[in-house]
């Protein structure tokens, strides 16, 4: 495991602030949004569709604290771009949006350095004011939208209205997991493409390397991975980039690439201050997580005996809920992963709580891989 201290030169203009929102292209946006509302405690937030004058694509935005997911579907037959995307990839993340300052400088720099501009700077406005955008191509069919909100006062973005219909009486009676913000978003690449993608972020967005592991550090009996995490200057946006490494069987990274049809977003990590309450409440709502064998916790207890770090949470409770622990001498993190969020074994979610630990669970990759390998075997894909 490697951590990097050299951020490179500070960008002289243009600033990436944080994740703005994540847009999913799905077959049925209304139903996909409803699933995230009932199982994961998002709330209906904003809507664009036929009733707001949007004739081609419908958007359902859902929100939980600082996390905003937008689900989009085509409204008409013949939308070839969305149709091709769905046939190739299934439901999945199409765009990761960043809130930025000085959009002009960021786009100018990206153009100078050869980034593919999907849509040059444009502006949208409504009674809440104006927002400026630009969009660039990143790995696979995934894009990044830069969002400069200025002093926009509207609900979410121009053109969005409050959700249609009466409040959902079901969700007010369900427990709140209090997921706070997007911690990181992981992109899986085909073998030997990770370095080029990491370099893309360094070159075009002025991101820098933050953390990495290779397949000598992360492997099971059957499979392994390599990972590089890139981040912006302020280190508020973390983007791990993974690739499979050759093993005796097919790794979960390769399984993702096969079923997604190339590079794409594998998982989104959501940060919470209280993972025990969060997972109890999510399980009460019917959200399903990967199961970790009890042997993992037996080994963890042994290792912790010689560690400087003291886990504040009750290990018996962590074991009961199947929450993973990773640590170093300075702190620790707690994490857990959902099962796949759609039929294809592609996108899943992570819930993470950090205690003075900025890693990504390298100590848990082996346990995670082994848990996923059990599911892979059940799918006939190991």
C-alpha positions as CSV (number, residue, x, y, z in Angstrom):
1,X,0.0,0.0,0.0
2,X,1.4,3.4,-1.0
3,X,0.3,6.8,0.1
4,X,1.4,9.9,-1.8
5,X,2.4,13.3,-0.3
6,X,3.2,15.1,-3.5
7,X,0.1,16.9,-4.8
8,X,2.0,18.4,-7.7
9,X,1.6,22.2,-8.5
10,X,-1.5,23.8,-7.1
11,X,-3.9,24.8,-9.9
12,X,-3.6,28.5,-10.4
13,X,-7.3,28.9,-11.3
14,X,-10.4,26.7,-11.1
15,X,-11.3,24.6,-8.1
16,X,-13.1,21.3,-7.6
17,X,-15.2,21.6,-4.4
18,X,-17.0,18.2,-3.9
19,X,-19.2,15.6,-5.6
20,X,-22.4,17.4,-6.8
21,X,-24.6,14.5,-7.9
22,X,-24.5,11.2,-9.6
23,X,-26.7,10.4,-12.7
24,X,-27.8,6.9,-13.4
25,X,-29.2,5.9,-16.8
26,X,-31.8,3.2,-16.1
27,X,-34.7,1.4,-17.9
28,X,-37.4,2.8,-15.5
29,X,-36.3,5.9,-13.6
30,X,-39.5,6.1,-11.5
31,X,-39.1,2.6,-10.2
32,X,-35.3,2.8,-9.7
33,X,-35.7,6.0,-7.6
34,X,-38.4,4.4,-5.6
35,X,-36.1,1.5,-4.7
36,X,-33.4,3.8,-3.4
37,X,-36.1,5.7,-1.4
38,X,-37.5,2.6,0.3
39,X,-34.4,0.5,0.8
40,X,-31.8,3.2,1.3
41,X,-33.8,6.1,2.9
42,X,-33.3,8.6,0.2
43,X,-36.2,11.1,-0.1
44,X,-37.9,12.3,-3.4
45,X,-36.2,15.6,-4.1
46,X,-36.7,17.0,-7.6
47,X,-38.3,16.0,-10.9
48,X,-38.0,16.9,-14.6
49,X,-40.3,15.2,-17.1
50,X,-43.4,15.7,-19.3
51,X,-45.2,17.7,-16.6
52,X,-42.3,20.2,-16.5
53,X,-41.9,20.5,-20.2
54,X,-39.1,17.9,-20.6
55,X,-40.2,16.0,-23.6
56,X,-37.4,13.5,-24.2
57,X,-35.8,12.4,-20.9
58,X,-37.3,12.1,-17.4
59,X,-35.2,12.7,-14.3
60,X,-36.1,11.7,-10.8
61,X,-33.6,13.2,-8.2
62,X,-33.5,11.7,-4.7
63,X,-31.5,13.1,-1.8
64,X,-30.1,12.0,1.6
65,X,-28.3,14.8,3.4
66,X,-25.5,15.8,0.9
67,X,-26.0,12.8,-1.4
68,X,-28.0,13.4,-4.5
69,X,-28.7,10.6,-7.0
70,X,-30.5,11.3,-10.3
71,X,-32.2,8.5,-12.2
72,X,-32.9,9.2,-15.9
73,X,-34.8,7.3,-18.5
74,X,-35.8,8.0,-22.2
75,X,-39.4,9.0,-22.7
76,X,-39.7,8.2,-26.4
77,X,-39.0,5.3,-28.7
78,X,-35.9,5.8,-30.8
79,X,-33.6,7.4,-28.2
80,X,-30.6,5.6,-29.6
81,X,-27.9,6.9,-27.2
82,X,-29.8,5.9,-24.1
83,X,-31.0,2.7,-25.8
84,X,-27.5,1.6,-26.7
85,X,-26.2,2.5,-23.3
86,X,-28.8,0.3,-21.6
87,X,-28.4,-2.6,-23.9
88,X,-24.6,-2.5,-23.4
89,X,-24.3,-1.6,-19.7
90,X,-27.7,-2.2,-18.1
91,X,-28.7,0.2,-15.3
92,X,-25.7,2.1,-14.1
93,X,-23.9,5.4,-13.5
94,X,-23.6,7.5,-16.6
95,X,-22.3,10.8,-15.1
96,X,-20.5,11.9,-12.0
97,X,-20.9,15.6,-11.4
98,X,-18.5,17.9,-9.5
99,X,-19.4,21.3,-8.0
100,X,-16.7,23.7,-9.2
101,X,-15.5,27.3,-8.9
102,X,-14.2,29.1,-12.0
103,X,-15.7,26.8,-14.6
104,X,-14.0,28.7,-17.5
105,X,-10.5,28.0,-16.1
106,X,-11.2,24.3,-15.6
107,X,-12.6,23.9,-19.1
108,X,-9.8,25.9,-20.6
109,X,-7.2,23.8,-18.9
110,X,-8.9,20.5,-19.9
111,X,-9.1,21.6,-23.5
112,X,-5.4,22.7,-23.6
113,X,-4.4,19.3,-22.3
114,X,-6.5,17.4,-24.8
115,X,-9.6,16.3,-22.8
116,X,-12.6,15.2,-24.9
117,X,-15.3,17.9,-24.4
118,X,-18.7,16.2,-24.7
119,X,-20.5,19.5,-24.3
120,X,-18.8,22.8,-24.0
121,X,-19.9,25.4,-21.4
122,X,-23.6,26.0,-21.4
123,X,-26.0,27.8,-19.1
124,X,-29.5,27.0,-17.8
125,X,-31.8,29.3,-15.8
126,X,-35.1,29.5,-14.1
127,X,-36.7,31.6,-11.4
128,X,-34.0,30.5,-9.0
129,X,-31.2,32.0,-11.1
130,X,-28.6,30.5,-13.4
131,X,-26.2,27.5,-13.3
132,X,-23.3,27.0,-15.7
133,X,-22.2,23.5,-16.8
134,X,-19.6,21.7,-19.0
135,X,-19.2,18.0,-19.6
136,X,-16.1,15.9,-20.4
137,X,-15.5,12.2,-21.3
138,X,-13.7,10.0,-18.8
139,X,-13.3,6.2,-18.7
140,X,-15.6,4.1,-20.9
141,X,-18.9,5.8,-21.6
142,X,-18.8,7.6,-18.3
143,X,-18.8,11.4,-18.2
144,X,-18.0,14.2,-15.7
145,X,-20.3,17.2,-15.6
146,X,-18.8,20.4,-14.0
147,X,-21.5,22.4,-12.2
148,X,-20.9,26.1,-11.3
149,X,-23.9,27.1,-9.1
150,X,-22.9,30.6,-8.3
151,X,-25.7,32.1,-6.2
152,X,-28.4,29.8,-7.6
153,X,-31.3,29.7,-5.2
154,X,-33.6,27.1,-6.9
155,X,-34.5,23.6,-5.6
156,X,-31.7,21.6,-7.3
157,X,-30.9,22.7,-10.8
158,X,-32.8,24.8,-13.3
159,X,-35.9,23.1,-14.8
160,X,-36.4,20.8,-11.8
161,X,-39.7,21.0,-9.8
162,X,-40.7,19.4,-6.5
163,X,-41.7,15.7,-6.8
164,X,-45.2,15.0,-8.2
165,X,-48.0,13.8,-6.1
166,X,-48.6,13.6,-2.4
167,X,-45.9,12.7,0.2
168,X,-45.0,9.0,0.4
169,X,-46.7,7.8,3.6
170,X,-44.6,4.6,3.6
171,X,-41.2,6.2,4.0
172,X,-42.0,8.4,7.0
173,X,-42.5,5.3,9.1
174,X,-39.1,3.7,8.2
175,X,-35.8,4.2,10.2
176,X,-33.2,6.7,9.0
177,X,-29.7,5.4,8.4
178,X,-28.3,9.0,8.3
179,X,-25.9,8.6,5.4
180,X,-24.1,11.9,5.1
181,X,-22.1,12.4,1.9
182,X,-20.3,10.6,-1.0
183,X,-17.0,9.4,0.4
184,X,-15.6,8.0,-2.9
185,X,-16.6,6.6,-6.3
186,X,-14.8,3.6,-7.7
187,X,-14.3,3.0,-11.4
188,X,-13.4,-0.4,-12.7
189,X,-11.2,-0.7,-15.8
190,X,-10.2,-3.6,-18.1
191,X,-6.8,-5.1,-17.4
192,X,-3.8,-2.8,-18.0
193,X,-6.0,0.4,-18.4
194,X,-5.8,1.7,-14.8
195,X,-2.5,3.6,-15.2
196,X,-3.8,5.4,-18.3
197,X,-7.0,6.4,-16.6
198,X,-5.2,7.7,-13.5
199,X,-2.9,9.7,-15.8
200,X,-6.0,11.1,-17.5
201,X,-7.2,12.7,-14.2
202,X,-3.7,13.9,-13.4
203,X,-3.3,15.5,-16.9
204,X,-6.7,16.9,-17.6
205,X,-8.2,17.7,-14.2
206,X,-5.0,18.4,-12.3
207,X,-5.8,15.6,-9.8
208,X,-3.0,13.8,-8.0
209,X,-2.4,10.3,-6.7
210,X,-3.5,9.8,-3.2
211,X,-3.2,6.0,-2.5
212,X,-2.5,2.8,-4.3
213,X,-2.2,-1.0,-3.9
214,X,-1.1,-3.7,-6.3
215,X,-1.8,-7.3,-6.8
216,X,1.1,-8.5,-4.5
217,X,-0.8,-6.8,-1.6
218,X,-4.4,-7.5,-2.6
219,X,-5.2,-11.1,-3.6
220,X,-7.0,-14.2,-2.6
221,X,-6.3,-17.8,-3.6
222,X,-8.3,-17.1,-6.8
223,X,-8.1,-13.5,-7.8
224,X,-6.5,-10.1,-7.2
225,X,-6.7,-6.4,-8.1
226,X,-4.6,-3.2,-8.6
227,X,-6.0,0.2,-7.5
228,X,-4.9,3.8,-7.7
229,X,-6.9,6.6,-5.9
230,X,-6.8,10.0,-7.5
231,X,-8.1,13.2,-5.9
232,X,-8.4,16.9,-6.4
233,X,-6.0,19.4,-4.8
234,X,-8.2,19.9,-1.7
235,X,-8.7,16.1,-1.5
236,X,-12.5,16.4,-1.2
237,X,-13.2,14.2,-4.2
238,X,-11.7,10.7,-4.1
239,X,-11.8,8.5,-7.2
240,X,-10.3,5.0,-6.9
241,X,-9.4,3.4,-10.2
242,X,-9.3,-0.5,-10.2
243,X,-8.2,-3.1,-12.7
244,X,-8.1,-6.9,-12.4
245,X,-4.9,-8.8,-12.1
246,X,-4.4,-12.3,-13.5
247,X,-5.4,-15.0,-11.1
248,X,-6.5,-18.6,-11.1
249,X,-10.1,-17.6,-11.5
250,X,-12.1,-14.6,-12.7
251,X,-11.8,-11.6,-10.3
252,X,-14.9,-9.5,-9.3
253,X,-13.3,-6.6,-11.3
254,X,-13.2,-8.8,-14.5
255,X,-16.7,-10.0,-13.8
256,X,-17.9,-6.3,-13.6
257,X,-16.1,-5.5,-16.9
258,X,-17.6,-8.5,-18.6
259,X,-21.2,-7.7,-17.5
260,X,-20.9,-3.9,-17.8
261,X,-19.4,-4.1,-21.3
262,X,-16.2,-2.2,-20.4
263,X,-15.1,0.4,-17.9
264,X,-17.6,2.0,-15.5
265,X,-18.6,2.8,-12.0
266,X,-18.4,-0.2,-9.7
267,X,-19.4,1.2,-6.4
268,X,-20.3,4.4,-4.6
269,X,-19.2,4.8,-0.9
270,X,-21.5,6.7,1.4
271,X,-20.1,8.1,4.6
272,X,-21.9,8.0,8.0
273,X,-21.0,9.0,11.5
274,X,-22.6,5.9,13.0
275,X,-22.3,2.8,10.9
276,X,-23.9,0.5,13.5
277,X,-27.2,2.5,13.5
278,X,-27.0,3.0,9.8
279,X,-26.7,-0.7,9.0
280,X,-29.3,-1.8,11.5
281,X,-31.7,0.7,10.0
282,X,-30.9,-0.2,6.4
283,X,-31.3,-3.9,7.2
284,X,-34.7,-3.1,8.8
285,X,-35.6,-1.5,5.5
286,X,-34.7,-4.8,3.7
287,X,-31.4,-3.7,2.2
288,X,-29.1,-6.8,1.7
289,X,-25.4,-6.8,2.3
290,X,-22.5,-9.2,1.7
291,X,-22.0,-11.7,4.4
292,X,-18.6,-12.1,6.0
293,X,-17.5,-15.4,7.6
294,X,-17.0,-15.5,11.4
295,X,-13.4,-16.5,10.9
296,X,-12.7,-13.0,9.8
297,X,-13.6,-11.6,13.2
298,X,-11.6,-14.3,15.0
299,X,-8.6,-13.2,13.1
300,X,-9.4,-9.5,13.6
301,X,-9.5,-10.0,17.4
302,X,-6.1,-11.7,17.4
303,X,-4.5,-8.9,15.3
304,X,-6.0,-6.2,17.4
305,X,-4.3,-7.5,20.5
306,X,-1.0,-6.2,19.2
307,X,-2.3,-3.0,17.7
308,X,-2.0,0.5,19.0
309,X,-5.4,1.4,17.8
310,X,-8.5,0.8,20.0
311,X,-11.8,0.1,18.3
312,X,-14.5,2.1,20.1
313,X,-17.4,0.0,18.8
314,X,-18.4,-3.4,20.2
315,X,-16.7,-6.1,18.1
316,X,-19.5,-8.5,18.8
317,X,-22.0,-6.0,17.3
318,X,-19.7,-5.4,14.3
319,X,-19.6,-9.2,13.8
320,X,-23.4,-9.5,14.1
321,X,-23.9,-6.9,11.4
322,X,-20.9,-8.2,9.3
323,X,-19.1,-4.8,9.3
324,X,-15.5,-4.9,8.3
325,X,-12.6,-3.1,10.2
326,X,-9.4,-1.8,8.7
327,X,-6.8,0.1,10.7
328,X,-3.3,1.4,11.1
329,X,-1.4,2.9,14.0
330,X,-3.3,6.2,13.7
331,X,-6.9,5.1,13.3
332,X,-9.4,2.8,11.7
333,X,-12.4,2.7,9.3
334,X,-15.5,0.6,9.4
335,X,-17.1,-0.5,6.1
336,X,-19.7,-2.8,4.6
337,X,-20.9,-3.5,1.0
338,X,-24.3,-4.1,-0.4
339,X,-25.1,-6.9,-2.8
340,X,-25.5,-5.8,-6.4
341,X,-28.1,-3.0,-6.8
342,X,-29.5,-4.5,-10.1
343,X,-29.7,-7.9,-11.7
344,X,-26.3,-7.6,-13.5
345,X,-23.4,-8.1,-11.2
346,X,-22.2,-4.6,-11.7
347,X,-22.9,-1.6,-9.4
348,X,-23.1,-1.9,-5.6
349,X,-22.9,0.5,-2.7
350,X,-20.6,0.8,0.3
351,X,-21.3,2.4,3.7
352,X,-18.2,3.7,5.5
353,X,-17.3,5.4,8.8
354,X,-13.8,6.8,9.3
355,X,-11.9,7.3,12.6
356,X,-8.8,9.2,11.7
357,X,-8.1,6.8,8.8
358,X,-8.1,7.9,5.1
359,X,-7.5,4.5,3.5
360,X,-9.9,2.4,1.5
361,X,-10.0,-0.8,3.4
362,X,-6.9,-2.5,1.9
363,X,-6.8,-4.8,4.9
364,X,-10.4,-5.9,4.1
365,X,-9.9,-6.5,0.3
366,X,-9.1,-10.2,0.9
367,X,-12.2,-10.7,3.1
368,X,-14.3,-8.7,0.6
369,X,-13.1,-10.6,-2.4
370,X,-13.7,-13.9,-0.7
371,X,-17.2,-12.9,0.2
372,X,-17.9,-11.8,-3.4
373,X,-16.3,-15.0,-4.7
374,X,-19.0,-16.9,-2.8
375,X,-21.7,-14.9,-4.7
376,X,-19.7,-15.2,-7.9
377,X,-19.7,-19.0,-7.5
378,X,-23.4,-19.0,-7.0
379,X,-23.8,-17.0,-10.3
380,X,-21.5,-19.5,-12.1
381,X,-18.9,-16.7,-12.7
382,X,-15.9,-17.7,-10.6
